[in-house]
Amino acid sequence: MLPHPVLYLATYKQLLHMYVLQLPIKTLHLKSRLTHNHNYY
């Protein structure tokens, strides 16, 4: 059974919004980890 298109779109938008919100945090975390590792070695 296929989901309702509007409901699917709303879920997709919500997931996309969460991903966009998490992206800067992950990028900053990765950058800090890379610089930390570089300083460590």
Number of C-alpha atoms within 10 A of each C-alpha: 3 5 8 9 9 9 10 12 12 12 12 12 12 12 12 12 12 11 11 11 11 11 12 11 11 11 11 11 11 12 12 12 12 12 11 11 10 9 8 7 6
